[in-house]
């Protein structure tokens, strides 16, 4: 059984400190994109982009890293279990990571993985990006997105900025897993720079 666990994870960046205890969790309200107003086109582009988020972060950063906050067997939140009813009786592992660009945390990701995947297709992930396996295995199918907003304080970030997140299901055979991603304050999803606007246009 794969199990990684860190009691407290701290990243100190130029502007943001990520200071949270594993599991951080995402016990928030999720909505369909049609039921929520996204502030601008650039943020909408990031939230609804169906490509690999890991590859997008890598392409925009001079230095990319994946920081593993923790992974272990855990009972999912009720709002997660409601998406996983078709899995039947099974155990799950929660995996939480940060995608960092240029030494800053850009994305917090939480995945709820059925043990059947941990024992097979997604075994021994460690610090390998989960998306690398999901997007390189065409057997996985992806659902539509759900969106959320969350306070920066949930991640121990000293900011009043409201953060945006998304989640979707990846399904293979009889099992589905949840991948949820929250864009942190330093993420280019919120940046209005000309270079980032040009990159967003290419993604549309």
C-alpha positions as CSV (number, residue, x, y, z in Angstrom):
1,X,0.0,0.0,0.0
2,X,1.4,3.4,-1.0
3,X,1.3,6.0,1.8
4,X,3.0,9.4,2.0
5,X,2.3,11.8,4.8
6,X,3.7,15.1,6.0
7,X,2.2,16.7,9.1
8,X,2.7,20.3,7.9
9,X,3.7,21.6,4.6
10,X,5.1,25.1,4.2
11,X,6.3,26.9,1.0
12,X,7.5,30.4,1.4
13,X,7.5,32.3,-1.9
14,X,8.2,35.9,-2.8
15,X,4.6,37.0,-2.1
16,X,2.7,34.0,-0.7
17,X,3.2,31.5,2.1
18,X,1.4,28.2,1.7
19,X,1.0,26.8,5.2
20,X,-1.4,23.9,5.7
21,X,-1.7,20.6,7.4
22,X,-2.3,17.4,5.4
23,X,-5.0,16.6,4.5
24,X,-5.9,20.2,3.5
25,X,-9.3,19.1,2.0
26,X,-11.8,20.9,-0.1
27,X,-15.1,20.7,1.7
28,X,-16.6,23.5,-0.4
29,X,-19.7,23.9,-2.6
30,X,-19.3,22.9,-6.2
31,X,-21.4,24.2,-9.1
32,X,-21.7,23.6,-12.8
33,X,-20.0,26.4,-14.9
34,X,-23.5,27.5,-16.2
35,X,-24.5,28.3,-12.6
36,X,-21.6,30.6,-11.7
37,X,-20.3,33.9,-13.1
38,X,-16.6,33.8,-13.9
39,X,-15.0,37.3,-13.6
40,X,-13.1,37.4,-16.8
41,X,-12.2,35.4,-20.0
42,X,-8.7,34.6,-18.9
43,X,-9.7,32.9,-15.7
44,X,-12.5,31.1,-17.6
45,X,-10.0,29.8,-20.0
46,X,-7.9,28.3,-17.2
47,X,-10.8,26.9,-15.4
48,X,-12.4,25.2,-18.4
49,X,-9.2,24.1,-20.3
50,X,-9.5,20.4,-20.9
51,X,-5.8,19.9,-21.6
52,X,-3.1,18.8,-19.1
53,X,-2.8,21.5,-16.4
54,X,0.7,20.2,-15.5
55,X,1.9,20.6,-19.1
56,X,0.5,24.2,-19.2
57,X,2.2,25.2,-16.0
58,X,5.4,23.7,-17.2
59,X,5.2,25.6,-20.5
60,X,4.8,28.9,-18.7
61,X,7.5,28.6,-16.0
62,X,11.2,28.7,-16.3
63,X,11.4,26.3,-13.3
64,X,8.7,23.8,-12.6
65,X,8.4,21.5,-9.6
66,X,5.7,19.3,-8.0
67,X,5.6,19.3,-4.2
68,X,3.9,16.4,-2.6
69,X,1.9,17.5,0.5
70,X,0.8,14.0,1.3
71,X,-1.0,10.9,0.2
72,X,-2.8,8.3,2.4
73,X,-6.0,6.3,2.9
74,X,-8.8,8.6,3.9
75,X,-12.6,8.8,3.9
76,X,-13.6,11.4,1.2
77,X,-15.7,14.4,2.0
78,X,-19.5,13.9,1.5
79,X,-19.4,16.1,-1.6
80,X,-16.7,13.8,-3.0
81,X,-18.5,10.6,-2.1
82,X,-21.6,11.8,-3.9
83,X,-19.7,11.8,-7.2
84,X,-18.2,8.3,-6.5
85,X,-21.4,6.3,-5.8
86,X,-20.9,4.2,-8.9
87,X,-17.6,2.8,-7.5
88,X,-19.5,0.8,-4.9
89,X,-17.8,-0.2,-1.7
90,X,-14.1,0.6,-1.9
91,X,-11.4,2.5,0.0
92,X,-9.7,5.7,-1.3
93,X,-6.5,7.5,-1.0
94,X,-6.4,11.3,-0.9
95,X,-3.4,12.8,-2.7
96,X,-2.6,16.5,-2.3
97,X,0.2,18.3,-4.2
98,X,1.3,21.8,-5.3
99,X,2.3,22.6,-8.8
100,X,4.9,25.3,-8.6
101,X,6.2,27.7,-11.3
102,X,9.3,29.7,-10.9
103,X,9.5,28.7,-7.2
104,X,6.0,29.9,-6.4
105,X,2.9,27.7,-5.7
106,X,0.5,28.1,-8.6
107,X,-1.9,25.3,-8.1
108,X,-3.2,23.2,-5.2
109,X,-4.5,19.8,-6.3
110,X,-6.5,17.2,-4.4
111,X,-7.2,13.8,-5.9
112,X,-9.4,11.1,-4.5
113,X,-8.2,7.8,-5.9
114,X,-9.9,4.4,-5.5
115,X,-7.5,1.8,-4.1
116,X,-8.0,-0.2,-7.3
117,X,-6.1,2.5,-9.2
118,X,-3.5,2.9,-6.5
119,X,-2.7,-0.8,-6.9
120,X,-2.5,-0.7,-10.7
121,X,-2.4,2.2,-13.1
122,X,-1.5,4.8,-10.5
123,X,0.8,2.9,-8.3
124,X,4.0,4.5,-6.8
125,X,3.3,8.0,-8.0
126,X,5.5,9.7,-5.5
127,X,6.4,13.1,-7.0
128,X,5.5,12.1,-10.5
129,X,2.7,14.3,-11.9
130,X,-0.6,12.4,-11.9
131,X,-1.7,14.1,-15.1
132,X,1.3,12.6,-16.9
133,X,-0.3,9.1,-16.4
134,X,-3.9,10.2,-16.9
135,X,-3.3,12.0,-20.2
136,X,-0.9,9.4,-21.5
137,X,-3.5,6.6,-21.0
138,X,-6.3,7.1,-23.5
139,X,-8.5,4.6,-21.6
140,X,-9.3,7.3,-19.1
141,X,-12.4,9.5,-19.9
142,X,-13.0,12.9,-18.3
143,X,-16.3,14.3,-17.2
144,X,-17.5,17.9,-17.4
145,X,-16.1,20.4,-14.9
146,X,-17.6,21.7,-11.7
147,X,-16.3,25.0,-10.2
148,X,-15.9,26.5,-6.7
149,X,-14.6,29.5,-4.9
150,X,-12.6,29.2,-1.7
151,X,-10.9,31.6,0.7
152,X,-7.1,31.9,0.6
153,X,-7.1,31.4,4.4
154,X,-7.9,27.7,3.9
155,X,-4.4,27.3,2.6
156,X,-2.8,29.4,5.3
157,X,-2.2,32.2,2.8
158,X,-2.3,35.7,4.2
159,X,-4.5,37.2,1.5
160,X,-8.1,38.3,1.2
161,X,-8.2,37.1,-2.4
162,X,-11.0,34.7,-3.4
163,X,-9.5,31.7,-5.2
164,X,-11.1,29.7,-7.9
165,X,-11.1,25.9,-8.4
166,X,-12.4,23.2,-10.6
167,X,-12.9,19.4,-10.4
168,X,-13.7,16.6,-12.7
169,X,-14.0,12.8,-12.8
170,X,-11.5,10.5,-14.6
171,X,-13.1,7.1,-15.3
172,X,-11.6,3.8,-16.3
173,X,-13.6,0.6,-16.4
174,X,-15.7,0.3,-13.2
175,X,-14.0,3.0,-11.2
176,X,-13.8,6.8,-11.2
177,X,-11.5,9.2,-9.4
178,X,-11.8,12.9,-8.6
179,X,-9.1,15.5,-9.6
180,X,-9.7,18.9,-8.1
181,X,-7.4,21.9,-8.7
182,X,-7.4,25.4,-7.0
183,X,-5.5,28.3,-8.6
184,X,-3.4,30.0,-5.9
185,X,-2.8,33.8,-5.9
186,X,0.5,33.6,-7.9
187,X,-1.1,31.5,-10.6
188,X,-1.1,33.1,-14.1
189,X,-4.8,32.3,-14.2
190,X,-5.3,35.7,-12.4
191,X,-2.5,37.6,-14.2
192,X,-3.5,40.1,-16.9
193,X,0.0,40.4,-18.5
194,X,0.1,40.7,-22.2
195,X,2.2,37.6,-22.6
196,X,-0.2,35.5,-20.6
197,X,-3.2,36.9,-22.5
198,X,-1.5,35.8,-25.7
199,X,-0.9,32.3,-24.3
200,X,-4.6,32.1,-23.2
201,X,-5.8,33.0,-26.7
202,X,-3.8,30.1,-28.1
203,X,-5.6,27.7,-25.7
204,X,-9.0,28.8,-26.9
